[in-house]
């Protein structure tokens, strides 16, 4: 319901709700009348307004047209109006300049004249669609276009089309802008952006941006190659988070720069722990970003400088190493600046100038150094000022050429000086004194080699890499007829013009000489022909070898000899060969006859072999044959019985059948049959011990003889016999010898004892007789004492004189002392005899060698006292020796008795001398017993230790003494006995006894105690 009708209805309604219809209709009628009046007024006002609007529109249109025309003339863009058929109606001044047409030339023409046919077709199609549908969007879509100028040149254009009403009819206004510059700018911008992207992708730097709080908002992807993380992973982080905070100083400076919004450059810090494997060092630089004057963050670049930092560290290390190297360089090094002042030198440089080292200091001029002390330099006769001038000129030139200065103390110093880029000079000083000495030695050696080469009977020629002669010895000159100095520098091939044996000339490149100096291959040629200076042909054999220097070939040496005699010999040999063939034919016929004879001989040989086997089988001695491989090839029945071999031992290793007991005999450590197989002399030993396969020790006398075939030992024959009964007899002979020695000494000892006994008896008889006189004198004294008369003194004196009391008082003490000395001597002889003849024990005891020698000397005194004196020189701190005392005493006795007999035989009775000395030598006790007797003849020296060999008359020697002595020293004590003798001058026996018993001998000889 209309609000006015609702109000009228409310006014016409009574309080009781009834409606006054008349009132309501009257109010409605009045309302309609008022509305008609108002509508009339409004219509009138509208018509007035419409009239005013039409006038205003006409004015505005005229003004718009005027303005449009003014714009068309003055606008900076081309403006064209086109009718609905696409023909040009207007064309402003800018369009004329843009397209090169005058307006009158284009008005009425189709728009296609200003563009390409393709774009004109698209424009017509858009017009046609607009004419049918009224849709202007296809026209608005033609924004990008292409214009064609009057001269046909195409250019990019931007087109804006709008519909307008001109003169009450619709048309289109096209605004065209030449965008050639914009397109070119965009192209350049795209190229620039491409180059920038390529640069960013290829550059080692990476780009970053931060916000105002220093947090990264952008990081280029290049950082992934540097830090190993994606760029997105560190967006939001600060450089403090990446590691800048770890460097307190750098972090403080960076915070100050951020607070002051200042640019910063080359801020370097570690990313990751510095000692870590993946640690990186980066350097960042940045500038603040301002947006309308407000700070919004930083933009900058970062670069990985890990390598640069490491390089700087290595450079510092290298600089330090260089300084250390300069300090330690063996040459003197000095650097002078452009003003010739000393700015750097090492200690060796100062040592070069001995006697003026205090002058060598920083800032000193080189001329001051040279002139300071003329006595330091040896100018070799040149005036000092002239020498200084020459030295300074060399220093100023600094060409690097070596310059040798001789010092006054005899040293030679090599100087080398080089100019630096800044005008300074680097000088090196090398002490070449030793080199000079070696050069002199080398020159002497060259002369010696020249003498040696000249003394050689063969021609020797040295060639360089081109085959030219660099030296030739005297024999070369003699054989070829050229003086050596004339050959030097000549092509050797052209000089001798070598020919082959078949008469064809040798091509230079194909000769052995050319291969030697060109390719480094040695070679030999036999039967070549050289031409001499006179043009004669000289048959030669020559050998060419390369000369190697520093790993390369520097030439060759050719050694040749005159082959005339060899060729003559070969011809003679060929004749002999033919003669030999003839003789062989004759010999063949003879051999045919001999074959039948050999069959008969072989039959006889088999019979002889059977007889030989029968003989060896019947031998009492054992015989075995050992081949070169150390295996038995034969053993006779006696050998199998002695060695307890069952069955046929052929093929068994000799070491599995028997071995030689080498205790105490170092020379037997290598089996004798092995030595014989290796080509040694035959071996014979009359006192040895074989150890059989079952462990038995067999005393044997054996001999080893090599079986030679064609001068080469093919096998060894070992023959041996059991000498156990002989060893038992030898032991009995030893005991008998000892007893015989004791028996022989008994008479002498009895005489030795008899002498002191005699003067002991004489002294005792003298004492007995004298006691009676002393007793009478004493009795007289007592009587006188009792009488005490005046005449008593005279009587007492007479009694003393009659009884010779003064003599008795003087002599009785002497007789008593002599008697006591005689008793002591008897006691010593008896004690020595007791110790010497003490029966030996079954085990070794520790023996004082000095005391044993004293006892032996005392026991044998009667043998030597009339022919010689005994001089002893004992080492006082000699250690005791483990040995069989009785048997060792017998050894010493045998040697001392032999020495006394030798002195007596030499006729030196009373002038003889037996010297006995002991000492400790290399872990053994040495007993040296020497005499000045007859000595031993050279032809019997090797036989003196053989059993039953003696040089004494029949009945005076058994020939067992030295044989037994050797057995006791070598076999039983593991020692050595050595002999030195000069016939007619004397003999020295040296007995060496080990202080410590051998390990394999300890248990046996020391009762099994360790």
ZAMARGU-4260 file (C-alpha; in steps of 0.2 Angstrom, whole numbers, plus 5000, padded with zeros to 4 digits):
<rodrens>
0) 5000/5000/5000 | 5006/5017/4995 | 5012/5027/5011 | 5001/5042/5006 | 4985/5030/5004
5) 4990/5022/5021 | 4991/5039/5029 | 4974/5045/5022 | 4966/5028/5027 | 4972/5031/5045
10) 4965/5049/5045 | 4948/5042/5039 | 4947/5028/5052 | 4937/5032/5068 | 4942/5027/5085
15) 4931/5012/5085 | 4939/5006/5069 | 4926/5011/5056 | 4932/5020/5040 | 4924/5036/5034
20) 4923/5032/5016 | 4918/5049/5009 | 4932/5058/5019 | 4944/5045/5012 | 4938/5047/4994
25) 4939/5066/4996 | 4957/5065/5002 | 4961/5053/4988 | 4954/5065/4975 | 4963/5080/4982
30) 4979/5070/4982 | 4977/5066/4963 | 4974/5084/4958 | 4989/5089/4967 | 4999/5075/4958
35) 4993/5081/4941 | 4998/5099/4945 | 5015/5093/4950 | 5017/5082/4935 | 5013/5096/4923
40) 5025/5107/4932 | 5038/5094/4930 | 5035/5090/4912 | 5036/5109/4908 | 5053/5110/4918
45) 5059/5094/4909 | 5056/5101/4892 | 5065/5117/4897 | 5079/5107/4903 | 5079/5096/4887
50) 5080/5112/4877 | 5094/5119/4887 | 5103/5102/4886 | 5102/5102/4867 | 5109/5119/4866
55) 5123/5114/4879 | 5126/5098/4869 | 5128/5107/4853 | 5140/5119/4861 | 5150/5105/4869
60) 5150/5095/4852 | 5157/5110/4843 | 5169/5113/4857 | 5174/5095/4857 | 5176/5095/4838
65) 5187/5110/4839 | 5197/5102/4853 | 5198/5085/4844 | 5205/5094/4829 | 5217/5103/4839
70) 5222/5087/4848 | 5223/5079/4831 | 5235/5092/4825 | 5246/5093/4841 | 5246/5076/4849
75) 5263/5067/4849 | 5255/5051/4843 | 5247/5047/4826 | 5228/5048/4826 | 5218/5042/4812
80) 5199/5042/4810 | 5191/5028/4800 | 5174/5026/4794 | 5164/5010/4795 | 5171/5004/4779
85) 5189/5005/4784 | 5193/5021/4774 | 5204/5034/4781 | 5194/5051/4785 | 5207/5061/4795
90) 5226/5059/4797 | 5235/5071/4809 | 5252/5078/4808 | 5261/5065/4819 | 5254/5052/4808
95) 5261/5061/4792 | 5278/5061/4801 | 5277/5043/4806 | 5271/5035/4790 | 5279/5048/4778
100) 5262/5052/4769 | 5253/5069/4767 | 5235/5068/4774 | 5228/5072/4756 | 5237/5057/4750
105) 5228/5045/4761 | 5211/5052/4764 | 5198/5040/4756 | 5211/5026/4755 | 5208/5009/4763
110) 5218/5007/4780 | 5227/4993/4772 | 5239/5005/4764 | 5247/5008/4782 | 5250/4990/4787
115) 5253/4973/4781 | 5240/4963/4771 | 5238/4951/4785 | 5234/4964/4798 | 5223/4973/4786
120) 5213/4957/4784 | 5211/4955/4803 | 5205/4973/4804 | 5192/4971/4791 | 5186/4955/4799
125) 5184/4964/4816 | 5174/4979/4807 | 5162/4966/4799 | 5159/4958/4816 | 5156/4974/4824
130) 5144/4980/4810 | 5133/4964/4813 | 5135/4962/4832 | 5140/4979/4838 | 5154/4970/4848
135) 5169/4981/4848 | 5180/4968/4858 | 5189/4961/4842 | 5194/4979/4838 | 5200/4982/4855
140) 5210/4966/4854 | 5221/4973/4839 | 5233/4981/4851 | 5249/4975/4844 | 5251/4980/4825
145) 5264/4983/4812 | 5265/4999/4802 | 5271/5001/4784 | 5279/5018/4779 | 5278/5026/4762
150) 5295/5019/4758 | 5289/5001/4763 | 5298/5000/4779 | 5289/4990/4792 | 5290/4996/4811
155) 5281/4989/4827 | 5266/4999/4832 | 5254/5000/4847 | 5236/5003/4841 | 5222/5009/4852
160) 5204/5010/4843 | 5189/5019/4850 | 5171/5022/4843 | 5166/5040/4841 | 5152/5050/4834
165) 5158/5063/4821 | 5144/5074/4814 | 5131/5062/4820 | 5138/5046/4812 | 5148/5033/4820
170) 5167/5031/4816 | 5183/5024/4824 | 5198/5034/4830 | 5214/5024/4830 | 5229/5030/4840
175) 5245/5023/4834 | 5262/5024/4843 | 5278/5020/4836 | 5286/5007/4848 | 5302/5004/4839
180) 5312/5011/4852 | 5302/5002/4866 | 5304/4986/4856 | 5322/4989/4854 | 5324/4993/4873
185) 5314/4978/4878 | 5325/4967/4866 | 5340/4975/4874 | 5332/4972/4891 | 5329/4954/4887
190) 5346/4952/4881 | 5353/4961/4897 | 5342/4950/4908 | 5348/4935/4899 | 5366/4940/4901
195) 5362/4944/4919 | 5355/4927/4921 | 5369/4919/4913 | 5381/4929/4923 | 5373/4924/4939
200) 5372/4906/4934 | 5391/4906/4929 | 5398/4918/4941 | 5406/4912/4957 | 5397/4925/4967
205) 5380/4923/4973 | 5367/4937/4976 | 5357/4940/4992 | 5344/4952/4999 | 5339/4955/5017
210) 5325/4964/5026 | 5327/4978/5038 | 5331/4966/5052 | 5345/4958/5043 | 5336/4941/5038
215) 5339/4934/5021 | 5324/4936/5010 | 5332/4931/4994 | 5348/4920/4990 | 5353/4915/4972
220) 5354/4897/4969 | 5373/4898/4967 | 5374/4897/4985 | 5370/4878/4985 | 5386/4875/4976
225) 5395/4884/4989 | 5387/4879/5006 | 5380/4863/5000 | 5362/4868/5004 | 5347/4874/4994
230) 5344/4893/4994 | 5327/4891/5002 | 5335/4882/5017 | 5344/4898/5023 | 5330/4911/5018
235) 5325/4918/5035 | 5342/4916/5043 | 5355/4930/5046 | 5373/4930/5043 | 5376/4929/5062
240) 5367/4912/5060 | 5378/4906/5046 | 5394/4909/5056 | 5398/4928/5057 | 5394/4928/5076
245) 5409/4916/5079 | 5421/4930/5074 | 5419/4943/5088 | 5428/4957/5080 | 5420/4955/5063
250) 5403/4953/5071 | 5405/4969/5081 | 5410/4979/5065 | 5395/4971/5055 | 5383/4976/5069
255) 5389/4994/5069 | 5387/4995/5050 | 5369/4988/5051 | 5365/5000/5065 | 5372/5015/5055
260) 5364/5008/5038 | 5381/5009/5030 | 5388/5000/5015 | 5400/4987/5019 | 5413/4977/5009
265) 5423/4961/5011 | 5416/4955/5027 | 5424/4938/5029 | 5419/4924/5040 | 5418/4905/5042
270) 5403/4894/5038 | 5404/4879/5049 | 5419/4875/5061 | 5435/4880/5054 | 5443/4863/5057
275) 5428/4854/5049 | 5430/4845/5032 | 5415/4855/5025 | 5420/4872/5032 | 5419/4886/5020
280) 5425/4904/5021 | 5414/4917/5012 | 5415/4935/5009 | 5400/4947/5008 | 5398/4965/5002
285) 5382/4974/5003 | 5373/4991/5001 | 5357/4997/5009 | 5340/4997/5000 | 5330/5013/5001
290) 5312/5013/4996 | 5306/5031/4995 | 5319/5036/5007 | 5315/5022/5019 | 5328/5009/5024
295) 5320/4992/5019 | 5336/4980/5020 | 5352/4976/5011 | 5356/4969/4994 | 5373/4962/4990
300) 5384/4948/4984 | 5394/4934/4992 | 5408/4924/4986 | 5417/4908/4992 | 5434/4913/4996
305) 5439/4896/5005 | 5453/4893/4991 | 5459/4911/4993 | 5460/4910/5012 | 5469/4894/5010
310) 5480/4901/4997 | 5484/4916/5008 | 5488/4904/5022 | 5499/4894/5011 | 5507/4910/5004
315) 5511/4915/5022 | 5518/4898/5025 | 5528/4898/5009 | 5534/4915/5013 | 5540/4908/5030
320) 5547/4893/5022 | 5556/4905/5009 | 5563/4914/5024 | 5569/4898/5032 | 5576/4892/5016
325) 5586/4907/5013 | 5593/4905/5031 | 5597/4887/5027 | 5603/4888/5009 | 5620/4882/5007
330) 5625/4896/4995 | 5628/4914/5001 | 5613/4925/4996 | 5612/4944/4996 | 5599/4956/4989
335) 5605/4974/4985 | 5592/4988/4981 | 5592/5000/4966 | 5604/5011/4976 | 5616/4996/4978
340) 5612/4995/4997 | 5612/4978/5005 | 5593/4974/5010 | 5594/4955/5013 | 5607/4942/5016
345) 5608/4925/5024 | 5622/4919/5036 | 5631/4909/5023 | 5634/4926/5014 | 5642/4933/5029
350) 5653/4917/5031 | 5659/4919/5013 | 5668/4935/5018 | 5679/4928/5031 | 5689/4941/5040
355) 5677/4955/5036 | 5660/4948/5041 | 5657/4963/5053 | 5656/4974/5038 | 5641/4963/5031
360) 5626/4972/5038 | 5610/4980/5031 | 5612/4996/5022 | 5630/4994/5017 | 5635/4998/4999
365) 5642/4984/4988 | 5657/4995/4984 | 5661/4997/5003 | 5661/4978/5005 | 5673/4976/4990
370) 5685/4990/4996 | 5685/4987/5014 | 5699/4974/5016 | 5710/4971/5001 | 5719/4957/5010
375) 5704/4946/5010 | 5705/4944/4991 | 5718/4936/4979 | 5718/4948/4964 | 5730/4936/4955
380) 5743/4949/4952 | 5731/4962/4945 | 5732/4979/4953 | 5718/4981/4967 | 5710/4996/4959
385) 5709/4988/4942 | 5702/4972/4950 | 5689/4982/4960 | 5684/4991/4944 | 5682/4975/4935
390) 5672/4968/4950 | 5660/4983/4951 | 5657/4982/4932 | 5652/4964/4934 | 5640/4969/4948
395) 5633/4983/4938 | 5630/4972/4923 | 5621/4958/4934 | 5620/4947/4918 | 5620/4931/4928
400) 5636/4925/4920 | 5647/4916/4933 | 5662/4926/4940 | 5675/4917/4950 | 5684/4926/4964
405) 5699/4918/4973 | 5700/4922/4992 | 5717/4925/5000 | 5714/4910/5012 | 5714/4899/4996
410) 5695/4897/4994 | 5687/4899/4977 | 5670/4908/4977 | 5658/4907/4962 | 5648/4924/4960
415) 5632/4925/4950 | 5622/4941/4950 | 5605/4945/4943 | 5596/4961/4939 | 5578/4962/4947
420) 5563/4971/4940 | 5565/4985/4952 | 5583/4988/4948 | 5590/4979/4963 | 5603/4965/4962
425) 5602/4947/4968 | 5619/4939/4971 | 5623/4921/4975 | 5640/4916/4982 | 5645/4898/4981
430) 5661/4890/4989 | 5668/4880/4974 | 5685/4876/4983 | 5680/4858/4983 | 5674/4858/4965
435) 5691/4866/4960 | 5700/4853/4969 | 5689/4840/4960 | 5692/4848/4943 | 5710/4847/4946
440) 5708/4829/4951 | 5697/4826/4936 | 5710/4834/4924 | 5723/4822/4931 | 5711/4808/4929
445) 5708/4814/4911 | 5726/4813/4908 | 5727/4796/4916 | 5713/4790/4905 | 5721/4797/4890
450) 5737/4788/4894 | 5727/4772/4897 | 5718/4774/4880 | 5734/4778/4871 | 5742/4762/4879
455) 5728/4751/4873 | 5732/4740/4858 | 5715/4742/4850 | 5709/4758/4841 | 5697/4768/4852
460) 5687/4782/4844 | 5674/4793/4853 | 5659/4800/4842 | 5647/4813/4845 | 5628/4813/4841
465) 5632/4817/4823 | 5646/4803/4821 | 5660/4816/4821 | 5676/4811/4830 | 5678/4819/4848
470) 5694/4809/4853 | 5705/4795/4846 | 5719/4785/4854 | 5737/4782/4848 | 5732/4765/4841
475) 5719/4772/4830 | 5732/4784/4823 | 5744/4770/4820 | 5731/4758/4812 | 5722/4772/4801
480) 5738/4783/4798 | 5729/4799/4803 | 5736/4810/4817 | 5723/4811/4831 | 5721/4830/4830
485) 5717/4828/4812 | 5703/4816/4815 | 5695/4826/4828 | 5679/4834/4821 | 5679/4823/4805
490) 5665/4812/4801 | 5671/4795/4805 | 5661/4785/4792 | 5668/4796/4778 | 5685/4795/4786
495) 5686/4776/4785 | 5673/4772/4772 | 5668/4755/4779 | 5664/4740/4768 | 5656/4724/4772
500) 5665/4707/4771 | 5656/4704/4754 | 5664/4720/4747 | 5648/4731/4747 | 5650/4748/4755
505) 5641/4752/4771 | 5626/4765/4771 | 5630/4777/4785 | 5613/4776/4793 | 5613/4757/4793
510) 5630/4755/4802 | 5631/4748/4820 | 5640/4765/4823 | 5625/4775/4818 | 5613/4765/4828
515) 5625/4767/4843 | 5626/4786/4843 | 5608/4788/4835 | 5597/4775/4844 | 5608/4770/4859
520) 5609/4752/4853 | 5626/4743/4855 | 5632/4731/4842 | 5647/4722/4835 | 5653/4719/4817
525) 5666/4706/4812 | 5676/4706/4796 | 5672/4724/4790 | 5685/4734/4780 | 5691/4752/4785
530) 5701/4762/4773 | 5717/4770/4779 | 5725/4787/4776 | 5735/4779/4762 | 5720/4771/4754
535) 5724/4754/4759 | 5711/4741/4765 | 5712/4736/4783 | 5701/4721/4789 | 5694/4725/4806
540) 5682/4719/4819 | 5674/4733/4829 | 5661/4736/4843 | 5651/4751/4845 | 5642/4756/4861
545) 5632/4772/4866 | 5638/4785/4878 | 5624/4788/4891 | 5624/4805/4899 | 5610/4811/4910
550) 5598/4797/4904 | 5601/4801/4886 | 5613/4796/4872 | 5627/4809/4869 | 5637/4799/4857
555) 5646/4782/4855 | 5663/4774/4857 | 5670/4763/4843 | 5683/4750/4848 | 5691/4741/4833
560) 5706/4729/4830 | 5716/4723/4816 | 5707/4707/4810 | 5721/4702/4798 | 5728/4689/4810
565) 5711/4683/4814 | 5706/4681/4796 | 5722/4672/4792 | 5719/4660/4807 | 5701/4657/4801
570) 5708/4652/4784 | 5720/4641/4793 | 5706/4634/4803 | 5696/4630/4788 | 5710/4621/4781
575) 5712/4612/4797 | 5694/4608/4797 | 5695/4600/4780 | 5710/4590/4786 | 5700/4585/4802
580) 5686/4579/4791 | 5698/4568/4783 | 5705/4561/4799 | 5687/4559/4806 | 5684/4548/4791
585) 5699/4538/4794 | 5695/4537/4813 | 5678/4531/4809 | 5685/4516/4801 | 5696/4514/4816
590) 5682/4515/4828 | 5672/4502/4819 | 5686/4491/4823 | 5687/4497/4841 | 5668/4494/4844
595) 5671/4475/4843 | 5686/4478/4855 | 5675/4488/4867 | 5663/4474/4868 | 5677/4463/4874
600) 5683/4476/4886 | 5666/4479/4894 | 5665/4461/4897 | 5681/4462/4906 | 5675/4477/4915
605) 5660/4468/4922 | 5671/4455/4928 | 5683/4468/4936 | 5668/4476/4944 | 5662/4460/4952
610) 5680/4457/4958 | 5680/4475/4965 | 5663/4472/4974 | 5670/4456/4981 | 5685/4465/4987
615) 5675/4479/4996 | 5663/4467/5003 | 5678/4458/5011 | 5686/4474/5018 | 5686/4476/5037
620) 5684/4495/5035 | 5667/4502/5031 | 5665/4510/5014 | 5650/4521/5008 | 5648/4531/4992
625) 5638/4547/4992 | 5632/4555/4976 | 5631/4574/4972 | 5614/4575/4980 | 5620/4568/4997
630) 5612/4551/4995 | 5620/4534/4998 | 5624/4525/4982 | 5634/4511/4989 | 5638/4504/5007
635) 5648/4488/5010 | 5644/4475/5023 | 5656/4482/5035 | 5648/4499/5034 | 5631/4492/5036
640) 5637/4482/5051 | 5646/4497/5059 | 5631/4509/5056 | 5618/4496/5060 | 5609/4498/5043
645) 5595/4485/5039 | 5592/4481/5021 | 5599/4490/5006 | 5603/4508/5011 | 5605/4515/4993
650) 5595/4531/4991 | 5595/4536/5009 | 5601/4554/5013 | 5618/4553/5021 | 5612/4564/5035
655) 5599/4551/5040 | 5613/4538/5041 | 5627/4546/5050 | 5633/4563/5055 | 5649/4570/5062
660) 5650/4575/5081 | 5657/4592/5080 | 5658/4596/5099 | 5674/4606/5102 | 5678/4606/5084
665) 5672/4621/5074 | 5680/4616/5058 | 5668/4601/5058 | 5652/4611/5058 | 5651/4608/5039
670) 5651/4589/5035 | 5667/4585/5027 | 5659/4575/5013 | 5650/4591/5008 | 5666/4601/5007
675) 5674/4587/4996 | 5658/4587/4984 | 5660/4606/4982 | 5678/4603/4975 | 5688/4603/4991
680) 5703/4593/4995 | 5702/4575/5001 | 5700/4574/5020 | 5707/4562/5033 | 5704/4562/5051
685) 5711/4548/5063 | 5701/4554/5078 | 5683/4558/5075 | 5665/4552/5081 | 5651/4547/5070
690) 5633/4548/5076 | 5623/4534/5069 | 5605/4534/5065 | 5601/4525/5081 | 5610/4539/5091
695) 5626/4529/5095 | 5643/4538/5096 | 5656/4528/5085 | 5674/4532/5087 | 5681/4531/5070
700) 5696/4536/5059 | 5689/4541/5042 | 5694/4547/5025 | 5684/4556/5012 | 5690/4555/4994
705) 5681/4563/4979 | 5677/4552/4963 | 5682/4563/4949 | 5675/4561/4931 | 5681/4573/4918
710) 5689/4584/4932 | 5673/4586/4941 | 5669/4578/4958 | 5653/4566/4955 | 5653/4557/4971
715) 5662/4555/4988 | 5670/4539/4995 | 5670/4538/5014 | 5680/4524/5021 | 5681/4522/5040
720) 5686/4510/5054 | 5681/4508/5072 | 5695/4514/5083 | 5686/4512/5100 | 5699/4499/5105
725) 5712/4511/5099 | 5704/4525/5109 | 5704/4513/5125 | 5723/4509/5121 | 5726/4528/5120
730) 5718/4531/5136 | 5729/4518/5144 | 5744/4526/5135 | 5739/4542/5142 | 5739/4535/5159
735) 5755/4526/5156 | 5763/4542/5149 | 5758/4551/5165 | 5765/4537/5175 | 5781/4537/5164
740) 5782/4555/5166 | 5781/4554/5185 | 5793/4539/5184 | 5805/4550/5174 | 5803/4564/5186
745) 5805/4553/5201 | 5824/4552/5201 | 5825/4571/5198 | 5813/4574/5212 | 5822/4562/5223
750) 5838/4572/5219 | 5829/4588/5222 | 5823/4582/5239 | 5840/4574/5243 | 5849/4591/5241
755) 5840/4600/5255 | 5840/4584/5265 | 5859/4584/5264 | 5862/4602/5270 | 5848/4599/5283
760) 5858/4584/5290 | 5875/4593/5289 | 5867/4607/5299 | 5860/4596/5311 | 5876/4587/5314
765) 5885/4603/5316 | 5872/4609/5328 | 5874/4592/5338 | 5893/4594/5339 | 5892/4612/5343
770) 5880/4610/5357 | 5893/4600/5367 | 5905/4615/5367 | 5891/4627/5371 | 5886/4616/5385
775) 5904/4616/5392 | 5905/4635/5390 | 5889/4636/5400 | 5895/4624/5413 | 5911/4634/5415
780) 5901/4650/5417 | 5890/4642/5430 | 5905/4636/5440 | 5913/4653/5439 | 5897/4661/5445
785) 5898/4649/5460 | 5917/4652/5464 | 5916/4670/5460 | 5935/4672/5462 | 5946/4685/5454
790) 5954/4672/5443 | 5937/4666/5437 | 5935/4679/5423 | 5951/4674/5415 | 5947/4655/5416
795) 5930/4659/5408 | 5937/4669/5394 | 5950/4655/5391 | 5935/4642/5390 | 5925/4653/5378
800) 5941/4654/5367 | 5944/4636/5367 | 5926/4631/5363 | 5925/4645/5349 | 5908/4650/5357
805) 5908/4666/5346 | 5908/4657/5330 | 5895/4645/5337 | 5884/4659/5342 | 5885/4666/5324
810) 5883/4650/5314 | 5870/4640/5324 | 5856/4652/5319 | 5861/4651/5301 | 5861/4632/5301
815) 5844/4633/5309 | 5838/4645/5295 | 5845/4634/5281 | 5837/4619/5289 | 5820/4627/5290
820) 5822/4633/5272 | 5826/4615/5266 | 5811/4608/5276 | 5800/4621/5267 | 5807/4617/5250
825) 5804/4598/5253 | 5787/4603/5258 | 5784/4613/5242 | 5791/4599/5231 | 5780/4586/5240
830) 5764/4597/5239 | 5767/4601/5220 | 5770/4582/5217 | 5755/4578/5226 | 5744/4590/5216
835) 5752/4586/5200 | 5750/4567/5202 | 5732/4568/5210 | 5721/4556/5200 | 5709/4565/5188
840) 5690/4565/5192 | 5677/4559/5180 | 5670/4577/5179 | 5677/4594/5176 | 5682/4605/5191
845) 5686/4624/5192 | 5705/4625/5191 | 5716/4640/5194 | 5727/4639/5179 | 5741/4650/5186
850) 5743/4638/5201 | 5742/4623/5190 | 5757/4630/5179 | 5767/4634/5195 | 5765/4616/5201
855) 5770/4609/5184 | 5785/4620/5184 | 5790/4614/5201 | 5788/4596/5197 | 5798/4598/5181
860) 5812/4608/5189 | 5825/4594/5188 | 5822/4593/5169 | 5824/4612/5165 | 5835/4619/5179
865) 5852/4614/5171 | 5847/4620/5153 | 5836/4635/5155 | 5828/4647/5166 | 5809/4648/5168
870) 5801/4666/5167 | 5782/4668/5171 | 5770/4682/5167 | 5753/4678/5174 | 5738/4689/5173
875) 5733/4690/5192 | 5714/4691/5190 | 5713/4676/5178 | 5696/4667/5180 | 5695/4649/5185
880) 5693/4637/5170 | 5682/4621/5170 | 5693/4607/5165 | 5701/4590/5170 | 5715/4596/5181
885) 5726/4580/5180 | 5725/4579/5161 | 5728/4598/5159 | 5744/4596/5170 | 5750/4583/5159
890) 5748/4594/5143 | 5758/4608/5152 | 5771/4595/5157 | 5773/4588/5140 | 5776/4605/5132
895) 5788/4611/5146 | 5798/4595/5145 | 5799/4596/5126 | 5805/4614/5127 | 5819/4609/5139
900) 5824/4595/5127 | 5824/4607/5112 | 5835/4620/5121 | 5847/4606/5126 | 5847/4599/5108
905) 5851/4617/5102 | 5866/4618/5113 | 5860/4633/5123 | 5862/4625/5141 | 5863/4639/5153
910) 5857/4651/5141 | 5840/4643/5137 | 5824/4653/5142 | 5806/4646/5144 | 5793/4659/5145
915) 5775/4656/5152 | 5762/4669/5151 | 5743/4669/5154 | 5730/4681/5149 | 5711/4682/5145
920) 5707/4683/5126 | 5690/4683/5118 | 5681/4673/5132 | 5696/4661/5133 | 5711/4659/5144
925) 5727/4660/5134 | 5742/4650/5140 | 5758/4655/5130 | 5773/4643/5132 | 5788/4649/5122
930) 5806/4643/5121 | 5822/4647/5111 | 5826/4629/5107 | 5829/4621/5090 | 5811/4625/5083
935) 5802/4614/5071 | 5806/4612/5053 | 5793/4617/5040 | 5791/4600/5033 | 5786/4591/5049
940) 5776/4605/5057 | 5760/4597/5051 | 5764/4580/5058 | 5769/4585/5076 | 5752/4581/5083
945) 5751/4564/5074 | 5751/4549/5085 | 5768/4540/5087 | 5777/4554/5077 | 5793/4560/5086
950) 5810/4568/5082 | 5819/4562/5097 | 5831/4547/5096 | 5824/4529/5098 | 5820/4526/5117
955) 5819/4545/5121 | 5802/4549/5114 | 5786/4539/5111 | 5777/4551/5099 | 5762/4552/5110
960) 5765/4568/5120 | 5758/4581/5108 | 5745/4569/5101 | 5738/4566/5118 | 5739/4585/5122
965) 5729/4590/5107 | 5716/4577/5111 | 5715/4584/5129 | 5714/4602/5123 | 5703/4601/5108
970) 5692/4586/5111 | 5689/4586/5130 | 5690/4604/5133 | 5683/4612/5117 | 5699/4623/5116
975) 5712/4626/5103 | 5731/4623/5103 | 5741/4633/5091 | 5760/4632/5086 | 5772/4646/5079
980) 5790/4641/5076 | 5805/4646/5067 | 5818/4633/5063 | 5833/4636/5074 | 5825/4651/5083
985) 5812/4643/5095 | 5794/4638/5096 | 5778/4645/5104 | 5763/4634/5109 | 5747/4643/5113
990) 5733/4634/5122 | 5716/4642/5122 | 5703/4636/5135 | 5685/4642/5135 | 5680/4650/5152
995) 5662/4644/5150 | 5659/4626/5145 | 5650/4623/5129 | 5631/4620/5131 | 5631/4603/5124
1000) 5646/4598/5135 | 5639/4605/5151 | 5628/4591/5156 | 5640/4578/5152 | 5655/4585/5161
1005) 5647/4594/5176 | 5636/4580/5182 | 5620/4584/5173 | 5619/4601/5183 | 5613/4616/5173
</rodrens>
